Amino acid sequence: MNAPQDALVRGEGITRAFHRRGGLFSRGTPMLALRGIDIAVNRGEAVGVVGESGCGKSTLGRVMLRLLPLTDGRVLFEGEDLATLPAARLRALRRRMQLVFQDPYGSLDPRRTVGAQIADGMVIHGLATGTEAADRVAALLRQVGLDPDHAKRLPHEFSGGQRQRIAVARALSTQPDFIVADEPVSALDVSIQAQVVNLLADLRAELGLALMFISHDLHVVRHLCDRVVVMYLGRVMEEGSAAEIFRAPAHPYTRALLAATPSLRHRGAAAAPLAGEVPSIARPPSGCVFRTRCAFAQPRCAEAVPTLEPLPGAGARRIACHRAAELP
């Protein structure tokens, strides 16, 4: 694994299956949304998780927070297996792990003031009540660039960018060490996206937060993240430092993602999209799950699943490809 054993949060062999509805007494056919994923987030590190829609990014984020149970594998927080902890200990750790949702309006209760919602975590975990909680709410609103008087308003009175700042303030209210941000800027205008991304970067530097940033926007990931994990159909295709992956992507899928990203530096014809459609997770291809869309696929790619292994001569980079050493 490309992380020290004392990583703040670590997933080992993470597998998550969902079941299609079957008959009256049947759970139906299992569909593996995540397939044996190893991932780690170190203290103060920002890890970007990227890939096409449906690749399992959001499922991975929820599993890392134990909002979804594992089918196999384990998630450790400071070395403690979350699945085996007593309820009281798990509750204590939950205070230190928070989630920022994709939809800033859908994640807020429209009938309650934003101040009350920001204070919820403090009250539930016994961190503050009454006047002290109100003072902390005011400080959090200032920290995310809002007026403390906004605590008295309802969510519908804010813009999308302001609501996402409120969601960030709510996540910070329990003084977490680890935050999963699940596409937190995808529903915002481009100009507002930059403001929220810069806010997350500033807060991470100021508070020493560990951040798992889930996104399909590679420009944002390049700006914010130290390390990148590239996913496809529930598996990790490539992992490494953001600088190295954006400079010289190694996996054919990573190359295709970067080639399809619009850029002002390289004007002209857009890159050709990947051939074919993303396969169904209910009927994934044998061997390498990317082989049906890969220009470099060979017969052996259909026979065995490539393991995520260090790329020769590339430092801490890891790649899951049978032809890793052969590709130019």
N, C-alpha and C positions, 0 to 999 in steps of 0.2 A: 504494500500500500504506500502511496506517495504522501505519507504524513507520519509524524512521530506517534508512538504508542500513547503519549499523553495528550493527544488531540482533545479538544473540548467536547466535540460530538463526533462519533464514529459509527458508521453503519457497516456491518459485515454480512455478506451474502444475502442482502435484502431481497426478499421475494414477496410479492403481493398478488394474490389471485382474486378475481371477481367471478361471480357465477351468473351465467345467463339463466333466466327463468326456465325451469323445466316443467315436468308434470306435477301432479298434485302432491306426490311424495318424493319429488326429486329436486335437488338443488340446481340441476342443469349442468352444462359444460363449463369447466373452469377456464377463465381467460387470464393469462399472466400479464399483468400490467407492468410489473418489475421482475427482472430475472437475474438473481444473484449479483446484486450491485454492491460493490465496496466503495465507500466514500468517507471522507473525513473533512472536518472544518476545524482549523486551529484557532486559538484565541486571537482575536483582533484581525482575523483574515476574512476576506470577501471571496466567496467561491460562486462563480456564475454557472448555472445549469441551463444549457441551451439545447434546442432541437425543435423539430416540427411539431405542430399541434398533434396531440395524441401519443406522444412518445413516452409519457409517464412522468414528466417534470413535476407537475402539481401533486401527483400521488406520492412521489418521493419526498417532497417537502412535508406533506402531512404525516407520512410514516416516520420521518425523522423527529417529529414532535409528538409522536404516538397518538395523534388524532385518528389514525387508522391503524388497526392491528396488523402485525406481520403474519404472513403465511409461513415464512421460514426466514432464518437469519436472526440478527439482533441489532439493536441500536443502543449504544453506550454513551452516557453523559458523564464526563469525568471518570470514565472507567466503570460506571455502574450500569448494569443491564436494566433498561427501563421496564422490560416485561416481567422482571422478577422482583421488583421493589414492592414493599408494603405500601398501602394506600397513602399513609401519612408522609412517607418519604417521597413518593411520586408527586404528591401535591406540593411539597416544598420545592422540588425541582421544576415543576411546571411554572412557577413564578419566574424562573430564569430563562424560560423558552417562550417566545411569542411569535405571532403570525401577523403579517400585514397582507390583507386580502387584495385581490385584483380589482374588485368593484368597490370603490370607496363609499358609494351611497348604499348599496345592498348590505354592506357590513355594519351599518349603523342603524339603530332603532329610530325610526322617524318620529316617534311620539315622546322621546326623552331628550333633554338638553344634552349637548355634547359634553358639558362639564360633568354631568352625572355619569355619563358613559366612560369618560376618561378615569373617573374616580373609582369605578367598579373594581378594577384589579387591586387597587390599594386596600379597599374595604374587605374584599374577599380574602386576601392574604394577610390581613391584619397589619398593614404597613402604616396606615393613617386613617383617621375618621374626622368628621366635623370640620372645624376651622383649619386644622393642619392639612386635611385632604384638599380643601378649597385652595389653600396657599400653594400646594404642590401642583394642582391643576393649572393655576395661573402661571406658575414657573414653566411648566411643560408647554403651555401654549406659546409663551415667549420663546422658548427654545426652538420650536418649529416654525417661528416667524409669524405668529398670529397674536391678536390683541387678547389679553386676559378677559376682557368683557365679553368676548365671543362665547365664553363658557355658558352663558345664559340663553344662547340661541339654539334652535332646532336644526337638524342636518339639512333640511331643504333650503335654508337661508344662505347656504354657502355654495361656492363654485366647486367644480370637480377637483381642482388642485387643492383648494382649501380643505375639502373633505378628506383628501388623502393625507394632508398634514395632520389633521385631527386623528386619523387612523394611526399614524406614526406616533403621535403623542400618547394615544391609548396603549400602544405596544410598549412604549418606554415607561409607562406608569408603574410597572412592577420592578423596575431596575433590572432588566434582563441582561444575560450575557450572550444569548444567541437569538437571532431573529431570522425567520424565514420570510422573505418578501416575494410573494407569488405574483409575478407580473404586475407590480404596483403602479406602473406608468402606462400600461397598454391602453387604458381607457381615457387617457388625457391627451390634450392638444400637444403638439411637438414643443412649443415654447414652454408650456407648463411642465412637460416631462423633464426638461433640463433642470428646472428649479427643484423638483422633487428628488432627482438623482443627486444633485449637488448637496441637497439637505442630508440625504442618506450618507453621502461621503463625509460630510462634515461631522455628523453625529458619530459615525463609526470611528473617526480619528479622535474625537473628543472623549468618547466614552469607552473606547477599546472594545467595541462590539464585534462578535463573530457574526457574519452575515452570509446566508445562502440566498443568492439573488437569482430567481427563476425568470427567464425572459426568452423571447424569440428575437429581440432586438440586439443584434451583435454589436452595434455601435455603442449602445449603453453599457453592455457587458465589458467591452474593451476599456471604457472610461473608468468604470467603477471597480472591477474585480482584479484580484491578484492571480487567481487560478480559474481555469475553465474546465467543466465537465460536459462533454458532448454526448447526448443520448439519442438513440434511435430504437423505436419499438421495444422499449423496456430494458435496453442494455446500454452500457457505456461503450462508445466507440473510441473515444480518445480523451485523454486528460493530461493537463500540463499547465505551465504558467501562461497567463494571458499573453504576455509579450511573445513567447515562442510560438504559440498556436496561431496567433494572428500574423506573425512574420512568416512562418513556414508550416502551414497545416500539413499533417502527415496522412491522416485517414482520408480515403476518397470521399466519404460523406462530409467530413469537415471542410474539405476543399470545395465541394459543391455548395455548401451553405455560404461560405465566404465569397465564392464567385458570384452568387446570386444576390449579394447584398449591394444595394445602390451605393455609389461612391461619387463624390464630386471630383476626386483626383483622377479617376479613370473614366472619361466621358466616351461615349460611343455606344455600340450595340450591347445590349444586356446579355449576360451569360445565358446559355440555353438551360431551361429547367431540367431537373432530373427526369429521366424517362420513367414512365409508369406511375402507378399510384402507391401510396403507403399501404402495405399489406394489413389485413385485419389481425388484431391481436388474438382472435379466436383461431386463426389458421396461419401462424407465422411460417415463413420459409424454413426449411431445414438448414442446419449448419449456420452460416453467417446470415443474420436476419436482413442485412443490407444487400445481399448478393443479387437479388432480382432487379436491382436498380443500379448496380455497380458496373462501370465500364471495364473494370479489371478482373471481374469474376472468372474463376476457373472451376473445373469439375470438383476439385477438392474443397472449394468453398461451400458446396452443398453437403459435404460429408461430415464435417465436424464444426462445432462452435469454436471460434477463435477466442482464446483467453486474453485478458487485458494484461499485457506484459510490457516491460521497459523497452523503449525504442532504442536500438543500438546507436551510440554516439549522440544521444539527445538528452543527456542528463536525467532529470526526473520525469520526463515525458513517458506516458504509457499509451499503448494503442492495441486495439483488438482487430487484427487483420492478419490472415495467413500470409499475405504477400508484403508485409511491412518492410522487410529487408530488400525487396526487389523493386519496389516502386521508385520512380525517379523523384 
